Amino acid sequence: MDCGEGTQQRMMQYKVKWFRIDHIFISHLHGDHYYGLIGLLTTYNLLKRLQPLTIYAPALLKDIIEIQLRASNTKLNYELHFKETKDDGLHLLFENDYVEIFSFPLEHKIPTTGFLFKQKAGLRKLLVEKLEGMDVDKSNYKSLKEGKDITDRNNNIIKAEEVTESVSHPKIYAFCSDTIYTESIVEYIREADLLYHESTYLHESLNRAIETKHSTALQAAQIAKLANVKRLLIGHFSSRYLHLSILLEESKTVFENTELAIEGEVFRV
Amino acid sequence: MDCGEGTQQRMMQYKVKWFRIDHIFISHLHGDHYYGLIGLLTTYNLLKRLQPLTIYAPALLKDIIEIQLRASNTKLNYELHFKETKDDGLHLLFENDYVEIFSFPLEHKIPTTGFLFKQKAGLRKLLVEKLEGMDVDKSNYKSLKEGKDITDRNNNIIKAEEVTESVSHPKIYAFCSDTIYTESIVEYIREADLLYHESTYLHESLNRAIETKHSTALQAAQIAKLANVKRLLIGHFSSRYLHLSILLEESKTVFENTELAIEGEVFRV
């Protein structure tokens, strides 16, 4: 998600596996969120990438990338797909067996979306002690694990819910890049296991935050609390703050389970 | 000249004075030569730059910059001028009291120019011992220093050349970014005090150099020799070379006064 200038250097520094990236999500077209993308795309080309890559972003990014490829007379070795994001509600961008990824509107100076990563429920666990008393062919176990009802050898309906249990809570990660404080986002990020929310300023600079359509650490915490998320990660700090602990402390006054999004740190959901 | 991704970080690292830059020259539109420009231009805006900035580059760069400013809804505080470069001969791009800057064609995969910086001759030095025997009003000394002929009190023409001498050799710096070996550039860079010439490969990889329209260290040295320049600076090395000394040694076999363009080094003309 997002790709500022210098992203490639950080990927090298933190040993990111370059070819595990097949989808790139750009929240909005301010430079600190996408100026590193064109370099990454052309480096992939130099590295002889063949696998397709999909970019989810505001419409104009396609033109921006294409004019730069044209200027360098570059024909990519790989398929590059663009999927336009819209800031008018919840949209499913991507889905596979494990995860659904949505965009949802943020409120910033230009069209901006957040992204929501929802893990799909895994296979359910068979309740063997219940199944033992039933006349169910084992070939049906797979369907039951997938949550599908089946029929036993006597054509009785066996509900998956009654003979299996869910293994664990599917995880949710919500990413709110740049946004003014707006409770309109709460409905999208509710109960997230981890919420990243920008926190550009301290609340003493609320006017500046409003003017630049950013949030304060206190406001990020208020959103986390309203949405009843489990953990809050704050970031996108103004360079005026040499010591970030004051931002962390401010957030914790409202939402205790806050952490700082420090460059290079890894947060597991 | 040229502005790859990460230029701002290097400017900070090497304490470049940001507001002494009023003219930026882009040799061609391959990413390693201009992907850092849009970030620099928008940072100048954040820093409240007011003084005009002029960019000399192939025509399409104007569109590339403008679409990105439009995407972020950015109206620059300062005037940004674009002057299109053409790769069809020697063109004067800029001139002031001290220097003339020209573009000249290189030969690469896309339209590319080198840049030539020619210091203007400074004021000439009066030959006082010759002037003493003449009837010249001192108010004419300034004109003589500027190399202009004058008349003495008796209306005799006094040639500046005869009563002044040039103070020092005006310096020439030639910058050849990316180019295949081509003797067509020699006429433009002749007698340069310093020539930067790319040297992507060792001569053992001549085929690769030809294929990618780059030069070898040996070829850079041959150009330096043909043009009778005083010093040669080689750079733009392929990342395959972990030790650059082999490139330096190869160049020195043909042109002894070669140096490596190492990041952060300063070379005085």
Chai-1 contact restraints between the chains, C-beta under 6 A:
chainA,res_idxA,chainB,res_idxB,connection_type,confidence,min_distance_angstrom,max_distance_angstrom,comment,restraint_id
A,E5,B,E5,contact,1.0,0.0,6.0,A-B,restraint_1
A,E5,B,G39,contact,1.0,0.0,6.0,A-B,restraint_2
A,G6,B,G6,contact,1.0,0.0,6.0,A-B,restraint_3
A,L29,B,A71,contact,1.0,0.0,6.0,A-B,restraint_4
A,L29,B,S72,contact,1.0,0.0,6.0,A-B,restraint_5
A,H30,B,S72,contact,1.0,0.0,6.0,A-B,restraint_6
A,G31,B,G39,contact,1.0,0.0,6.0,A-B,restraint_7
A,G31,B,T42,contact,1.0,0.0,6.0,A-B,restraint_8
A,Y35,B,G39,contact,1.0,0.0,6.0,A-B,restraint_9
A,G39,B,E5,contact,1.0,0.0,6.0,A-B,restraint_10
A,G39,B,G31,contact,1.0,0.0,6.0,A-B,restraint_11
A,G39,B,Y35,contact,1.0,0.0,6.0,A-B,restraint_12
A,T42,B,G31,contact,1.0,0.0,6.0,A-B,restraint_13
A,L60,B,A71,contact,1.0,0.0,6.0,A-B,restraint_14
A,I64,B,I67,contact,1.0,0.0,6.0,A-B,restraint_15
A,I64,B,Q68,contact,1.0,0.0,6.0,A-B,restraint_16
A,I67,B,I64,contact,1.0,0.0,6.0,A-B,restraint_17
A,Q68,B,I64,contact,1.0,0.0,6.0,A-B,restraint_18
A,A71,B,L29,contact,1.0,0.0,6.0,A-B,restraint_19
A,A71,B,L60,contact,1.0,0.0,6.0,A-B,restraint_20
A,S72,B,L29,contact,1.0,0.0,6.0,A-B,restraint_21
A,S72,B,H30,contact,1.0,0.0,6.0,A-B,restraint_22
A,N73,B,I110,contact,1.0,0.0,6.0,A-B,restraint_23
A,I110,B,N73,contact,1.0,0.0,6.0,A-B,restraint_24
